[in-house]
Structures are given as structure tokens and as C-alpha cells.
Amino acid sequence: MLRVVKVRLYPNTQQKQFLEQSFGNCRWLWNYSLNLMNETYKNTGKGLSAYEVKKLIPSLKKEHEWLKLTYSQCLQQVCLNLGVAFNNFFEKRTKYPRFKSKHGKQSIQYPQNVTVLKQGLKLPKIGEVKAIIHRPIEGKIKTITVSKNQSHQYFASVLFEDSQEKPEFTTEGKVVGVDVGLTHFAITSDGLKHDNPKFLKLHERNLKRKQQQLSRKEKGSKNRNKARKKVARVHRKITNCREDFLHKLSRRIVDENQVIVVENLGVGELRYDLRNSRSLISQKNYGMSRMSINSHQ
């Protein structure tokens, strides 16, 4: 069974510079490959596969020598991930792939040659990076994704196989139904109501102040970048509060019950039904108005 453990990384100054270089190179290759696929389809009417773009990496390294600073398999993984993104789009699971920006979340993926240590991770071309391993990682490591959020915090998501069989589904034990509401966050079938903490409202005043400071800074200045980090920290605080609340609530429901039943809502279908109902109501009102006009005539 596949499992994922996300750990916090604490790279030193030199390692941060190397990671920034790797983030930039992988982001540039993603944007270059996506643009090449778009232009090829416009000119020829045929698209490029991920493997065809992957073959261009050696020639790109000769043209742009700074690409050699990044681990080669990280660059190859970018092309493969782009191919997966297009497959998800054609199968209508996600939207069309977009270009990446240096102001958003940054990430690189190591498919192999990564070692998990007691107090860190050993990455190719970087060395040992200090990390807090809060859970045991025992099994065959599949991939490791190193990411950096807008608050300049570094994380590593370790995907590994623990050689355990997938648990079987069962209908025995205590059963509970969970319904997400409007006035409450969730309501269970046994009568418990879980209030919505509304963390955004709790931090709204602080967030408003930080955003006002950001709006007054000159675009492209260093002070604007500092103000942007402050806004990102507030958003990160709100995200952490939400994740903590969801984790504790879900852990409580799982520990107290053996069978959990939830409603599978299709938001897209609801929107479609809502549009149809509005059109039917408008048609009905239009017909009634026509009848009233004819009756007056």
C-alpha cells in the first residue's frame, strides 16, 4: 500500500540557493515545453507527446548551460508530469495546463536516488538536508517531492510503499452518516453538530492590515516583496488552522465509528440542474405573462 509522509526541511544558505536554481530550471522547462506543445498544435494540428519533449533536454542543456546545475531526472520528471497533466485534461478531470510563475508555490520531484536519514534527507547534488522525521518511513521509496510555499517554508513529501495489503471494506460495526451543512460545518446522524470555526473571519483584521500595507508598496520593489511575504504568512496561518481542525475532526469520527457514510455531491451537476430550473421558471413566467396579455386583449 502506498503512503505519503510530509516532513519539514531546514536547508542551509547554500542548499537554498541550489534549490532556488532547481525550482527556476524546472519551472522554465515546464513553460518552454508547454509553449512548444501549444505552438506545434497551432502550426501542424498535431500535438507533441511527453517523450518527444523529453528527448529535447540534451540539446537544451547545450544551448542553456545553466540547466546542467539541476539533477537530470528532475528535468525528465517535468516532461512526464506535463504529459500526465494533458492526459487528465483530455479525460476531463482537470483544466488545461497553465504556465507556472515564480511567485507561486515551487516544487521539484526526485524519482529515485534519495536516502532517508534519521534527521534529514540526502538529495542528489545537494547532500544531506536537515529535516524533522516525525513518522517512521519504512518501505521502498517511490518519489520525493521538494516544495516551497509563499512563506519560504520548505517541505518534502515522501511517497513510499510499506509492503502492507490494502484493508478490505466492511459494513460491520458502528455506522454514522455525515452531512455538510450551511449553519454548521458537519452534522452526524447521531445528532452531533460541529460548528464552523471560520478561521478566515478570526484573522480578517490582521489580513486586511497586511494587504493594505502591500497595496501601498511600489511594484517591483524589495519592500513590496517583504510585504507579500507577510500576507503569505497570514494565509499560511489560516491554512494551518483549517488543516488542524479537519485532521482532529476526521480523526475523532474515524476512531469512534467503523462505517462512515457520506453524500457524494456532483457540484457540476447541481449547477447544471440549477441553470435548467432557472430557465424553466423563466419560460413558465414568460408563458404566464403571455396568457395574461391575451386575456386582457
N, C-alpha and C positions, 0 to 999 in steps of 0.2 A: 504494500500500500504506500502511495506517495504522501509525504508530509512536507510541510514548509515551516521553517523557523526563521523569524526575522530578528536580527541582532543589531545592536548599535555599534558603529565603528568610530574610532578615535584616531584618525591618521595624523601624522606629524606634518610640518610645513612642506617638506619635500614631497611627501606622499600626496598631499592635497594638490600640489602643482601638477603632479603626474596624472592624478585623477581628472583634474580640470582639462588637461590636454586630451585625455582619452574621451571624456564627455564631448568635447568640441569636435574631435575627429569623427566619432561615431555619429554625432548629430549632422555634421557636414556630409558624410557618406549617405545617410538616410535621405536628406534633402536632395542631394545630387541624383541618387537612384530614382527617387520619386519623380523628379523633374524629367529625367531621361525617359522613364516609362510614359509619362504624360505626352511628351513631345513625339516619341516614337508612335504612339497610338494616333495622334493627330495627323502625322505625316503619312503613315503607312496603313493605318486602320488595324494594325496588329499590335498586341502588347508584348512586353518582354517578361520572361519568367525570372524568378529569383536566382536561379542557377546561371542564367545568361549574364545577369548583372554581377554575380559573384565572380565570374571569370575576368571581369574588368579590373579587379582590385590590384593585381600585379602591375598593370600598365599605369594605373592611377598612382601607385607608390613611386614609380619612376618620374612621373610628372610632378607630384607633390611629395617631396621627401619627408615632410613632417608627419605623413601618415605612418611612417615606419616606427614612430615612437609608441604607437599603440599596439597592443597584443593582437597578432594577426587573426586569431579565432574570434576576438570581439568584433572585428570588422566583418568577418564572414557571417557572424550571427545577425548583424544588422540587416544584411540582404535576405537572410532566411526569415527574419521577423517581418520584413516588409512583404514577403510573399504570403505569409500567414495572414497579414492584415488584409491583403487583397482577396484571399480566399474567404475570409469572414465577411467581407463586403459583398462579394458575389453571391454568397449564401444568405445574405440579408440578416446577418447577426449584428453587424456594426455599420457605422457610417464609412464614407470614403476616407482613405488615409490622408492625413494632413501633414503639412510641413512642421518641423519642430523649431522651437525658439529657445534661445539661451536664457531667457528669463523664467522659464517654467521648470518643471521637475526634470532632472537629468539622470540618466541611467546607462549602464553598460552591463553586458551579460558574458559570463565566463562559462563555456560549456564543459570544460574539463581542466585538469592540471591545477586544481585548487585544493589546499590542505587545511583542514580544520584543526586548530591547536587548542590548548586549554584556555588561553587568554587572548586568542586572536585568530586571524585568518592569514594564510600565506598565499598571496596572489602573484601570478606571473608578472615579471618586470617591475613589480612594486616591492615585493618582500613581505615581511610579517607586519600586519596592521593590527593594532590593538583593538580588541572587541570584548564585549560583555556577553559571554555564552551563558544565558540564563536557563537553558534547557539542554538536555543531552542530545547530541546529534550522532546517532548510531545507525549506520547503514551505508549504502552506496550513494554517493553524491551525484546528482544529475547535473544541475546547473546552479550557479550562484549569480544573483543579480545585485550589483552595487548601485545604489541610488543616492541622490542628494536632493533634499527638498528646498523650498524657497527660504527656509530659515537657516540654511547652510548646515544642516544636520545630515550625517552620513549613516546609511543603513545597508545591510546585506541580507537578502532573502535567500536562504539555503533550501533548495529542493533536493530531497533525498528519499530513498526507498528503504523502509525499515524492515523489509522481508516478512511482514505480517499479512495474514489474509484479511480481506475486506469483511467487516462484520455483516451478518445476514440480517435481513429485515424481519421484524417480528411484530405481532399485534397483541402480545400478552403483556399484562401489567397495567399500571395506572395510565389512563388516557386523558388528555387535556386538549382542548381546542383554543387556538389563539387568533384573535381578530384585532387588526389595527384600526383604531378609531380616530375621530377628529378631536373630541374633547379630551380623550386620554390617549396615551401612547399605545397601549395594548390592553385588551380585556380578555381574560381567560374564561373558559367555560365553567370553572368552579366559583365564579363571582368576584375574583380579584381584579382590581383596576389599578393599572400602573400609570401614574401621571407622567406627562411630558415635561422634562426639566427645563426645556427651552434655553439652552446654553447660549445661543446667539443673543437673546434678549438680555441675559445676565452680563455679557461682555459688550453690549451695544454701545454704551457710553465711551468705553475705552477705545473701541474700534473706530468710532466716529471721530474722536480726537486725533488718533493716529492718521486717519485718512485725510483729515483737514490739513495736518502738517505736511502730508505727502503732496497734496494739491498745490501748496504754496511754493514748493521747490521747483527750481528751474530744470527743465527736461535735459537729460544728459549729464547732469552734474553729479558729483560724488555725494553731496548731501541728499539728493533725491534717491540714490541707491541705498543710503543709510535709512532713510525714511521708509523705503519699500521693505526693507528687512524688518523694521518694527511692525509694519502692518502684517507681514507674513507670520511673525511670531504670535500675534493675537489670533490669527486664523488657525495657527497650529495649536494654540491652547484650546480653542473651541473644538477642534478635531479630536484632540486627546480626551477631552471631557466626554464627547459623544461616544468614542470608542470604548472608554472605560465603563460608561453606563450600559452600552449594548452588551459588552462582554459579561458584566456581572449579572444582568438580567437574563441573558441567554443561558449562562452557566447555572443559574438558580432554577430555571424551568427544566433544563436537562437533568439536573440532579434529582429533582422531585418527581419526575414523570418518566415513564418508559416509552409511551407512544404520544407523539405530538402531531396534531392535525392543524394545518394552516390553509388559508384560502389562496388559491392560485389566481391572481388577478392579471388579466391581459390589458395593460393600460392603453395600448394601441387600439384594441377592440372597443374599449369603453369610449374612447374619443370618437371612433367611427360611429358607434351607436348614438352618441350624443349629437353628432352632426346630423345624422339621419332623423333623429327625433325632432331637432330644431327645424329641419326642412319640412317634415310632415306637419308640424304645428303651424309653420308659416303658410303652407299650402292650404291647411284647414281654415286658417283665419282669412286667407285670400278668398276661398270659396264662400265662407260665410259673409264676407263683405260684398261679394258679387250678388249673393242671394238677397241681401238687404237692399242693395241698389235696385235690383229688378223688382222687388216688392214695392218699393216707393214709386217706381215708374208705373 
